[in-house]
């Protein structure tokens, strides 16, 4: 046992590469596209489903596992921000600013299409526009992640220092205590600005996978698993997919957060060809996240579902989202360079 712990200690502050992180983001965006494309059972039953179990298509059953995409993004954010917190040029305000500018650009390009729909998909009120621009309660509901992530990112400078200077068990203990206290906080869901009242609770809940990612970076645990437990990681990752697809049909985000490291370590052990494909997608993951629901929810849902074959639907959504993401990146990258130059 002592030798086991000594081996783990050797990996403290050993990190997976930036390319590996991009690859994992590619896997996460694939899961997100699948989650949002097949999350309606009634619509899924109308498709040409090859596999149906207990009157539920396989594409729908798989969603329970696909829900890991949000905890996975948070885990990778915590992992990356822990590493970045020790760099001299670390600027979390710049990170948040760039994400917001990216969001505004996508909104500027895609929201105007709504004017061709009668009735319009979105409520073009002043309040709705301001809530979208701020990211607090955006028209595109799948952008809900922006505001809590921004708060976590801005708070991460202090959080990472606390984690670095103190025992990991102590930090986890304080967080668990905070979650217990949070059980007493129940904002009125009928209040006019409920989403603002709920935001503190949401941010604290989302902090768990974020903190978990930082802990894995601090102790070099992903590198440790990748180098010493490749086969075990692959087996546990496969079991997790099967377990959450066929056996457990309802699970909390906290449980999903706990299996994120298993899934990530398994993906790191995939064949190089698959990892290259995921990395290729991962480079455009942010824009694909911001864009894909305009295609599969708001503007072209009927056209996507007319394809009728689940795998083909996913491939079409992936291709369209990727091509549009490249187009947005072509516009955004010069803006990004300009902002970085000015800051």
C-alpha positions in Angstrom: 0.0 0.0 0.0 2.8 2.4 0.8 4.5 1.8 -2.5 1.1 2.5 -4.2 0.8 5.9 -2.6 4.4 6.6 -3.3 3.7 6.0 -7.0 0.8 8.4 -6.9 2.9 11.1 -5.2 5.4 10.9 -8.1 2.7 12.2 -10.5 1.9 15.3 -8.5 1.7 18.2 -10.9 2.1 15.9 -13.9 -0.6 16.9 -16.5 -2.0 15.4 -19.6 -1.2 17.4 -22.7 -3.2 20.3 -24.2 -3.9 18.1 -27.2 -5.3 15.4 -24.9 -7.6 18.0 -23.4 -8.9 19.1 -26.8 -9.5 15.4 -27.7 -11.6 15.0 -24.5 -13.6 18.1 -25.4 -14.3 16.5 -28.8 -15.7 13.5 -27.0 -17.8 15.7 -24.8 -19.3 17.7 -27.7 -20.2 14.4 -29.4 -22.1 13.3 -26.3 -23.8 16.7 -26.1 -25.0 16.6 -29.7 -26.4 13.1 -29.1 -28.1 14.2 -25.8 -29.8 17.2 -27.4 -30.8 15.4 -30.6 -32.5 12.4 -29.0 -33.9 13.7 -25.7 -37.5 13.4 -26.7 -38.9 9.9 -26.5 -42.0 10.6 -28.6 -39.8 11.9 -31.4 -37.4 9.1 -31.1 -40.1 6.5 -31.5 -41.0 7.9 -34.9 -37.5 7.2 -36.2 -36.3 4.0 -38.0 -34.8 2.4 -34.9 -32.7 -0.7 -35.3 -32.6 -1.5 -31.6 -35.6 -1.1 -29.3 -35.5 -2.3 -25.6 -38.6 -2.2 -23.5 -40.3 0.0 -26.0 -37.4 2.5 -25.9 -35.0 3.1 -28.7 -31.3 2.6 -28.0 -30.7 6.2 -29.1 -32.9 7.3 -26.2 -31.5 4.9 -23.6 -28.0 6.1 -24.4 -28.9 9.6 -23.3 -28.5 8.7 -19.6 -24.8 8.3 -20.2 -24.6 11.3 -22.6 -25.7 13.6 -19.7 -22.1 13.2 -18.5 -21.1 15.9 -21.1 -21.7 18.9 -18.8 -19.8 17.4 -15.8 -17.1 16.5 -18.3 -16.7 20.1 -19.5 -16.6 21.3 -15.9 -14.0 18.7 -15.0 -11.8 19.7 -17.9 -12.3 23.4 -17.1 -11.2 22.8 -13.5 -8.3 20.7 -14.7 -7.1 23.3 -17.2 -7.6 26.3 -14.9 -5.6 24.7 -12.1 -2.7 24.4 -14.5 -3.2 27.9 -15.9 -3.4 29.5 -12.4 0.4 29.1 -12.0 1.3 30.8 -15.2 2.4 34.5 -15.1 0.1 35.5 -18.0 -3.0 33.8 -16.6 -6.0 36.1 -17.1 -9.4 34.6 -16.3 -11.2 37.9 -17.0 -9.8 37.6 -20.5 -11.1 34.0 -20.8 -14.6 35.0 -19.8 -14.6 38.1 -22.0 -13.5 36.0 -25.0 -16.3 33.5 -24.4 -18.9 36.3 -24.2 -17.6 37.9 -27.4 -17.8 34.5 -29.0 -21.4 34.0 -27.8 -22.4 37.5 -29.0 -20.9 36.8 -32.4 -22.8 33.5 -32.8 -26.0 35.3 -31.6 -25.5 38.1 -34.1 -25.1 35.6 -36.9 -27.9 33.2 -36.0 -30.7 35.0 -34.0 -31.7 37.2 -37.0 -32.9 34.0 -38.9 -35.7 34.0 -36.4 -37.2 37.0 -38.2 -38.1 34.7 -41.1 -40.3 32.6 -38.9 -44.0 33.5 -38.2 -44.6 33.4 -35.3 -41.0 34.1 -34.2 -39.2 31.5 -32.2 -37.8 34.0 -29.7 -39.4 36.8 -27.7 -37.8 39.9 -28.9 -38.4 42.0 -25.7 -35.8 44.3 -24.3 -35.6 42.2 -21.1 -35.1 39.0 -23.2 -32.3 40.7 -25.2 -30.5 41.9 -22.1 -30.8 38.5 -20.4 -29.4 36.9 -23.5 -26.5 39.3 -23.9 -25.6 38.9 -20.2 -25.9 35.1 -20.4 -28.1 35.1 -17.3 -31.2 33.7 -19.0 -30.4 33.5 -22.8 -32.9 32.8 -25.6 -31.0 29.8 -26.6 -31.6 27.8 -23.4 -28.6 25.5 -24.0 -26.4 28.5 -23.3 -27.4 28.4 -19.7 -23.9 27.1 -18.9 -22.2 30.4 -19.8 -23.1 32.5 -16.7 -22.2 29.9 -14.0 -19.0 28.9 -15.9 -18.0 32.6 -16.0 -18.5 32.9 -12.2 -16.5 29.7 -11.6 -13.8 30.8 -13.9 -13.4 34.2 -12.2 -13.5 32.6 -8.8 -11.0 29.9 -9.8 -7.9 32.1 -9.1 -8.7 32.1 -5.4 -10.1 28.6 -5.4 -7.0 27.1 -6.9 -4.7 28.8 -4.4 -6.9 27.5 -1.6 -6.7 24.0 -3.0 -2.9 24.2 -3.5 -2.1 25.4 0.0 -4.5 23.1 1.9 -5.2 19.4 2.2 -7.4 18.1 -0.6 -9.5 16.2 2.0 -10.0 19.5 3.9 -11.2 21.3 0.8 -13.6 18.5 -0.1 -14.9 18.4 3.5 -15.7 22.2 3.4 -17.4 21.7 0.1 -19.5 18.9 1.4 -20.5 21.0 4.4 -21.5 23.8 2.0 -23.6 21.4 0.0 -25.4 20.3 3.2 -26.1 23.9 4.1 -27.4 24.5 0.6 -30.2 22.0 1.2 -31.8 24.7 3.3 -31.8 27.2 0.5 -35.0 26.9 -1.6 -35.7 29.9 -3.7 -39.3 30.6 -4.8 -39.6 28.9 -8.2 -42.5 31.2 -9.0 -40.6 34.4 -8.4 -40.2 36.8 -11.4 -36.4 36.4 -11.4 -36.2 32.8 -10.2 -33.1 32.1 -12.3 -31.2 34.8 -10.5 -32.3 33.5 -7.1 -31.3 29.9 -8.2 -27.9 30.9 -9.7 -25.9 30.7 -6.4 -27.2 27.2 -5.7 -26.6 26.1 -9.3 -23.0 27.5 -9.2 -22.2 25.6 -6.0 -23.6 22.4 -7.4 -21.7 22.7 -10.6 -18.5 23.4 -8.6 -18.2 19.7 -7.7 -17.0 18.4 -11.1 -15.0 21.7 -11.5 -13.3 21.1 -8.2 -12.8 17.4 -9.0 -10.9 18.4 -12.2 -8.6 20.7 -10.2 -7.9 17.9 -7.7 -7.0 15.5 -10.5 -4.6 18.1 -11.9 -3.1 18.8 -8.5 -2.2 15.2 -7.9 -1.5 14.2 -11.5 -4.2 11.5 -11.3 -5.1 11.4 -15.0 -1.5 10.8 -15.9 -1.2 8.2 -13.2 -4.3 6.3 -14.5 -3.2 6.7 -18.1 0.3 5.3 -17.5 -0.5 2.5 -14.9 -4.1 1.4 -15.4 -4.8 1.6 -19.2 -6.7 -1.7 -19.4 -8.6 -1.2 -16.2 -9.5 2.3 -17.4 -10.9 0.9 -20.7 -12.8 -1.8 -18.9 -14.3 0.6 -16.3 -15.2 3.1 -19.0 -17.0 0.5 -21.0 -18.8 -0.8 -17.9 -19.9 2.8 -17.1 -21.4 3.2 -20.6 -23.3 -0.1 -20.4 -24.4 0.5 -16.7 -25.8 4.0 -17.3 -27.4 3.0 -20.6 -29.1 -0.3 -19.8 -29.4 -0.5 -16.0 -29.7 2.9 -14.3 -32.2 5.3 -16.0 -32.0 8.2 -13.6 -28.8 9.6 -12.0 -27.7 12.8 -10.4 -25.0 15.1 -11.8 -22.8 14.3 -8.7 -22.7 10.6 -9.6 -22.0 11.4 -13.2 -19.2 13.7 -12.0 -17.6 10.8 -10.2 -17.4 8.7 -13.3 -15.9 11.5 -15.5 -12.3 10.7 -14.5 -13.0 7.0 -15.4 -14.4 8.0 -18.8 -11.5 10.5 -19.5 -8.8 8.0 -18.6 -10.5 5.4 -20.8 -10.6 7.9 -23.7 -6.9 8.7 -23.2 -6.2 5.0 -23.9 -8.2 4.9 -27.2 -6.4 4.1 -30.4 -4.5 7.0 -31.9 -6.8 7.2 -35.0 -9.9 7.7 -32.8 -8.1 10.3 -30.6 -7.1 12.2 -33.7 -10.7 12.3 -34.9 -11.9 13.5 -31.5 -9.2 16.1 -31.4 -10.2 17.4 -34.9 -13.8 17.9 -33.6 -12.6 19.2 -30.2 -10.9 22.2 -31.8 -14.3 23.5 -32.7 -16.1 22.3 -29.6 -17.0 25.7 -28.2 -18.6 27.0 -31.4 -20.3 23.7 -32.0 -21.9 23.9 -28.5 -23.1 27.4 -29.2 -24.4 26.6 -32.7 -25.9 23.1 -32.8 -29.2 23.7 -31.1 -30.1 26.4 -33.6 -30.0 23.5 -36.1 -31.6 20.7 -34.2 -34.1 22.7 -32.0 -35.0 26.1 -33.2 -34.7 26.4 -37.0 -34.3 23.0 -38.7 -35.7 20.4 -36.3 -38.2 19.0 -38.8 -35.6 18.7 -41.5 -33.1 16.9 -39.2 -35.8 14.5 -38.0 -37.0 13.9 -41.6 -33.7 11.9 -42.1 -35.3 9.3 -39.8 -32.1 7.2 -39.2 -30.6 8.1 -35.8 -26.9 7.6 -36.7 -27.3 9.5 -40.0 -29.1 12.3 -38.1 -26.2 12.6 -35.7 -23.7 12.6 -38.5 -25.6 15.3 -40.4 -25.9 17.5 -37.3 -22.2 16.9 -36.5 -21.2 17.9 -40.1 -23.4 21.0 -40.2 -22.4 22.2 -36.8 -18.7 21.7 -37.6 -18.8 23.5 -40.9 -20.7 26.4 -39.3 -18.2 26.4 -36.4 -15.3 26.7 -38.8 -17.0 29.7 -40.4 -17.6 31.4 -37.0 -14.0 30.7 -36.0 -12.8 32.3 -39.3 -14.6 35.5 -38.2 -13.8 35.2 -34.5 -10.1 34.4 -34.5 -9.0 37.9 -35.8 -11.3 39.5 -33.1 -9.7 37.2 -30.5 -6.2 38.2 -31.5 -7.2 41.9 -31.4 -8.7 41.6 -27.9 -5.7 39.7 -26.6 -3.4 42.5 -28.0 -5.4 45.2 -26.4 -5.6 43.6 -22.9 
